[in-house]
Amino acid sequence: MAPSRVAPRLIGLLAAHFAAQDHGRVDRLRRLLHSVEGQTRRVPLLVSWSAEDAPAAAEDIGRQSVAERAAAVFGEFEELGVVYAMPRLRGRSSQFEHYSRLQQTMARHVKADRQPLVFFTDDDDIWHPQRAEEYLAAATQHPEAEVLACRMHISPGLAPRLPPDASAQEVSRRQAAGEFRVTLCDEKPSEGLFGTATGEYFDIAVAWQVFESFFRRHNEAVIGNCFADIRFRTFLLRWPGCIHRFLPHGYSDDGQDEAPWMYFYDRPTEAYTTPTTEEDLRYVCDDLPDVERISGIRQTLDCVLFQLAPTRPPLQITDLQFAQKLVGILRDQNRGTVLMALDRCRIHGVQVVGGADTNSPWAWPPPVDGD
């Protein structure tokens, strides 16, 4: 059991990267920081960020670069005491490479008897004014909890993203009008190896030792992986210590308009696609002739398997789990997808072992009763 925290301390962490031409992201950064400034309980926000350099185009002469604009925004809000930004990293760094940098820096200052809770944000989302207050209230009421998981946030749904100058007050007004999608997680997690759940790691605050443990247990390949966020969320929700799941005050499973919406995740609901790679070409066959479809299948399989990949291999799953919970989630189910799924398991260090039935459930076509 974790030690009691009579007066919990909460620290926000932001990992941000700005592409060379992404001026809109800088505008949304300002939007985020205004919402952090407006918290009813002010908490420090620590930032690690990177930005790409790019040759100046003729139309950009005399205009600040994305990196310069981002630095200016951070500087402005540092003067207000809202944010504390580390020096810029040049080039591109992944989100969790930034979190690793923050963890290493903080580790030099965190005291064993005064360990904080940390929670997370993206650079283009919006906080409800009571977001920090709600996490601090949950931590005070449940000092034994090492993971505090808010069960809800909101997003545009099928609507477009909010404009860069949108405010938390505008989000509250439009949420009250029923314009946004509410993502509500179950009170209890799904059982089993492939348990599913909605939500984002932005919904979770964790004790320092949990945050530090993630980076201690994973290598640079994991930290730099594009699915590191999914791995991190799974790691937190499977933490062996105390996990407290909560809804903000005034909210119930039936919903309440006046309750804090906590976090506006500014991503419309849409299919996620990943670019095709040379790796996808090796799966082309009669059953899978479309390389773009293969790319989508690979992304789906890797997304699931990356959550399961062991820090100390091998991890074993049964042939029934493979057939029902991995191949079974795919729209395309044929010999090609089975072989592809087996290969992705091998790559991720996940072993598929046979069950009592001598007719392997992943054989294609599957056995039919009476055969």
C-alpha positions in Angstrom: 0.0 0.0 0.0 1.3 3.4 -0.9 1.9 5.9 2.0 -0.8 8.4 2.8 -0.6 11.8 1.2 -2.1 14.3 3.6 -1.7 17.2 1.3 -1.2 15.8 -2.2 0.9 17.7 -4.7 0.0 17.6 -8.3 2.2 18.5 -11.2 1.2 18.6 -14.9 3.4 17.4 -17.7 3.4 18.4 -21.3 5.4 16.8 -24.1 5.2 18.8 -27.3 6.6 18.7 -30.8 6.1 21.4 -33.5 6.6 20.6 -37.1 8.3 23.3 -39.2 5.1 24.6 -40.8 2.5 23.9 -38.1 1.6 27.4 -37.0 -1.8 26.2 -36.1 -0.4 24.0 -33.4 1.3 27.1 -31.8 -2.1 28.8 -31.8 -3.6 25.9 -30.0 -0.8 25.8 -27.5 -1.8 29.3 -26.4 -5.3 28.0 -26.1 -4.2 25.2 -23.8 -2.1 27.4 -21.6 -5.0 29.9 -21.1 -7.1 27.0 -19.8 -4.2 26.0 -17.5 -4.0 29.6 -16.3 -7.7 29.5 -15.5 -7.6 26.6 -13.1 -9.4 27.0 -9.7 -6.4 25.2 -8.2 -3.2 26.3 -9.9 -0.7 23.5 -10.4 2.8 23.7 -12.1 3.0 22.6 -15.7 6.4 21.3 -16.7 7.2 21.1 -20.4 9.7 19.4 -22.7 9.4 20.4 -26.3 11.0 20.2 -29.7 10.6 22.0 -33.0 12.0 21.4 -36.5 14.0 24.0 -38.4 13.0 24.6 -42.0 14.4 26.7 -44.8 12.6 30.0 -45.0 10.2 30.3 -47.9 9.8 33.6 -49.7 6.4 34.1 -48.1 7.8 33.5 -44.7 10.5 36.3 -44.9 9.9 38.6 -42.0 7.6 36.1 -40.2 8.6 34.3 -37.1 9.2 30.6 -37.5 7.1 28.0 -35.7 10.0 27.4 -33.3 10.3 31.1 -32.5 6.6 31.5 -32.0 6.4 28.5 -29.7 9.3 29.8 -27.6 7.6 33.2 -27.4 4.4 31.6 -26.1 6.2 29.5 -23.5 8.1 32.6 -22.4 4.9 34.6 -22.1 3.2 32.0 -19.9 6.4 31.4 -17.9 6.3 35.1 -16.8 2.8 34.5 -15.6 3.9 31.5 -13.6 1.7 29.1 -15.6 4.4 26.9 -17.2 8.0 25.9 -16.8 9.6 24.9 -20.1 12.8 23.1 -20.6 15.1 24.4 -23.4 14.0 23.4 -26.9 15.3 20.2 -28.5 16.1 20.7 -32.2 14.7 18.2 -34.7 12.0 15.7 -33.8 11.5 13.9 -30.5 8.7 11.5 -29.8 6.1 12.3 -27.1 7.5 9.7 -24.6 11.1 10.7 -25.3 10.0 14.1 -24.0 8.3 12.4 -20.9 11.5 10.5 -20.3 13.4 13.7 -20.4 11.0 15.2 -17.8 11.2 12.1 -15.6 15.0 12.2 -15.6 15.0 15.9 -14.7 12.4 15.6 -12.0 14.1 12.6 -10.5 17.0 14.8 -9.4 14.6 16.9 -7.3 11.8 14.6 -6.0 12.3 13.7 -2.4 11.3 10.3 -1.1 9.0 11.7 1.6 7.4 14.2 -0.7 6.6 12.5 -4.0 4.1 14.2 -6.2 1.3 13.0 -8.4 1.7 13.7 -12.1 -0.9 14.1 -14.8 -0.7 14.8 -18.5 -1.9 17.0 -21.3 -1.4 17.4 -25.0 -0.5 20.8 -26.4 -3.7 21.4 -28.4 -6.4 20.3 -26.0 -8.3 22.3 -23.3 -8.7 21.8 -19.5 -12.0 22.4 -17.6 -11.3 25.1 -14.9 -11.8 22.5 -12.2 -9.7 19.7 -13.8 -6.8 20.0 -11.3 -9.1 20.5 -8.4 -11.0 17.3 -9.2 -7.8 15.2 -9.2 -6.6 16.8 -5.9 -10.0 16.1 -4.4 -9.8 12.4 -5.5 -6.3 12.1 -4.2 -7.3 13.6 -0.8 -10.3 11.3 -0.5 -8.3 8.2 -1.5 -4.7 8.7 -0.3 -4.0 5.0 -0.8 -4.5 5.3 -4.6 -1.4 5.3 -6.8 -3.4 5.6 -10.0 -6.4 8.0 -10.2 -8.4 7.4 -13.4 -11.1 9.9 -14.4 -13.8 7.9 -16.2 -14.8 10.6 -18.7 -13.7 13.3 -21.1 -15.2 15.0 -24.1 -14.3 15.4 -27.7 -15.8 16.8 -30.9 -17.3 13.5 -32.0 -18.2 13.8 -35.7 -17.9 17.6 -35.6 -14.8 19.4 -36.7 -12.0 20.5 -34.4 -12.5 23.7 -32.4 -11.0 26.9 -33.7 -7.6 27.9 -32.3 -9.0 30.7 -30.3 -11.7 28.6 -28.5 -11.9 28.9 -24.7 -12.9 26.6 -21.9 -16.0 28.7 -21.4 -17.0 28.1 -25.0 -16.5 24.4 -24.5 -18.7 24.5 -21.5 -21.4 26.3 -23.4 -21.4 23.9 -26.3 -21.1 20.9 -24.0 -24.3 22.0 -22.2 -26.0 22.3 -25.6 -25.1 18.7 -26.3 -22.7 19.4 -29.2 -19.8 17.1 -28.1 -19.2 13.5 -27.6 -18.8 12.2 -24.0 -16.4 9.3 -23.6 -17.4 7.4 -20.4 -15.3 4.5 -19.2 -16.7 1.6 -17.3 -16.5 1.7 -13.5 -14.7 -1.6 -13.6 -12.1 -2.6 -16.2 -12.8 -5.5 -18.6 -11.3 -8.7 -17.5 -8.8 -10.9 -19.4 -5.6 -10.5 -21.2 -7.2 -8.5 -24.0 -9.4 -6.5 -21.8 -10.7 -3.4 -23.6 -11.5 0.1 -22.4 -12.1 3.5 -23.8 -10.3 6.7 -22.8 -6.8 8.2 -23.0 -3.9 8.4 -20.7 -4.7 12.1 -20.4 -7.5 10.9 -18.1 -5.1 9.5 -15.5 -3.0 11.0 -12.7 -0.4 8.7 -11.1 2.0 8.6 -8.2 5.6 9.5 -9.0 6.8 5.9 -8.4 4.3 4.6 -11.0 5.5 7.1 -13.6 9.2 6.4 -12.8 8.6 2.7 -12.9 7.3 2.8 -16.5 10.6 4.3 -17.8 12.7 2.0 -15.6 11.0 -1.1 -17.1 11.1 -0.1 -20.7 13.9 0.5 -23.2 14.5 3.3 -25.7 12.8 1.3 -28.5 9.5 1.2 -26.5 9.8 4.9 -25.5 10.3 6.0 -29.1 7.5 3.8 -30.5 4.4 5.4 -32.0 2.3 3.2 -29.7 4.1 4.2 -26.5 1.0 6.1 -25.3 -1.2 3.0 -25.6 1.4 0.9 -23.8 1.6 3.6 -21.1 -2.1 3.6 -20.5 -2.3 -0.1 -20.3 0.7 -0.1 -17.9 -1.1 2.3 -15.6 -4.5 0.5 -15.6 -2.8 -2.8 -14.8 -0.7 -1.4 -12.0 -0.7 -3.9 -9.1 -1.2 -1.2 -6.5 -4.4 0.7 -5.7 -6.3 2.2 -8.6 -9.2 4.6 -8.0 -11.6 5.3 -10.8 -13.8 8.3 -10.4 -16.3 10.7 -12.0 -16.0 14.4 -11.4 -18.3 15.9 -8.7 -21.9 16.3 -9.9 -21.5 13.7 -12.7 -23.1 10.3 -12.7 -23.3 7.5 -15.3 -26.5 9.3 -16.5 -24.6 12.5 -17.0 -25.0 16.0 -15.6 -24.6 19.1 -17.7 -23.3 21.2 -14.9 -20.5 18.8 -13.9 -16.9 19.4 -15.0 -16.1 17.9 -18.3 -12.5 17.6 -17.2 -10.6 17.5 -20.5 -11.5 18.4 -24.1 -9.7 16.0 -26.4 -9.7 17.9 -29.6 -9.8 15.0 -32.0 -12.8 14.2 -34.2 -13.9 10.6 -34.4 -12.3 9.2 -37.5 -10.5 6.1 -38.7 -6.8 6.1 -37.9 -4.5 5.3 -40.8 -0.8 4.7 -41.0 1.4 5.1 -44.1 2.3 2.0 -45.9 5.9 0.7 -45.6 8.2 -1.7 -47.3 7.4 -4.1 -44.4 3.8 -4.3 -45.6 4.8 -5.6 -49.0 5.9 -9.0 -47.6 2.3 -9.7 -46.6 0.8 -9.2 -50.0 -0.8 -12.5 -51.2 -4.0 -13.7 -52.9 -5.9 -13.2 -49.7 -4.4 -9.8 -49.1 -3.7 -8.1 -52.4 -4.2 -4.4 -51.2 -1.1 -3.0 -49.5 -3.1 -0.1 -48.0 -5.4 -2.5 -46.4 -2.4 -4.5 -45.1 -1.1 -1.3 -43.6 -4.3 -0.8 -41.7 -4.3 -4.4 -40.4 -0.7 -4.1 -39.3 -1.5 -1.0 -37.4 -4.5 -2.7 -35.6 -2.5 -5.8 -34.7 0.6 -3.8 -33.5 -1.7 -1.5 -31.5 -3.0 -4.5 -29.6 0.2 -6.5 -29.3 2.3 -3.6 -28.2 0.2 -3.3 -25.1 0.9 -7.0 -24.3 4.6 -7.2 -25.3 6.5 -8.4 -22.3 9.4 -6.6 -20.7 10.8 -10.1 -20.0 9.8 -12.4 -22.9 8.2 -14.6 -23.7 4.5 -13.9 -23.1 2.2 -16.7 -24.0 -1.4 -16.5 -25.2 -3.6 -19.4 -26.1 -4.7 -20.3 -29.6 -8.2 -19.5 -28.6 -7.2 -16.0 -27.5 -5.4 -15.6 -30.7 -8.3 -16.7 -32.8 -11.1 -14.8 -30.9 -9.4 -11.8 -29.4 -6.7 -10.9 -32.0 -7.7 -12.2 -35.5 -11.3 -12.0 -34.3 -11.2 -8.2 -34.2 -10.2 -7.9 -37.8 -12.7 -7.2 -40.6 -10.7 -9.5 -42.9 -10.4 -13.0 -41.6 -8.6 -15.4 -43.9 -5.4 -17.4 -44.1 -3.4 -14.3 -45.0 -4.5 -12.3 -41.9 -3.9 -15.4 -39.7 -0.3 -15.7 -41.0 0.2 -12.0 -40.7 -1.1 -12.0 -37.1 1.3 -14.9 -36.2 4.2 -12.9 -37.6 3.3 -9.8 -35.7 3.1 -11.9 -32.5 6.6 -13.1 -33.3 7.9 -9.6 -33.8 6.4 -8.5 -30.5 7.7 -11.4 -28.5 4.2 -12.9 -28.0 4.0 -16.8 -28.2 0.8 -18.5 -29.3 0.4 -21.9 -27.6 -2.0 -24.7 -28.5 -4.9 -25.7 -26.3 -6.6 -29.0 -25.7 -8.3 -29.1 -29.1 -6.1 -30.6 -31.7 -7.9 -28.6 -34.4 -6.2 -25.3 -34.0 -8.7 -22.4 -33.9 -6.5 -20.4 -36.2 -6.6 -23.0 -39.0 -8.3 -21.6 -42.1 -11.0 -22.3 -43.0 -12.0 -23.2 -39.4 -13.4 -26.7 -38.7 -17.1 -27.1 -39.1 -19.2 -29.2 -36.7 -19.6 -32.7 -38.3 -16.4 -32.5 -40.4 
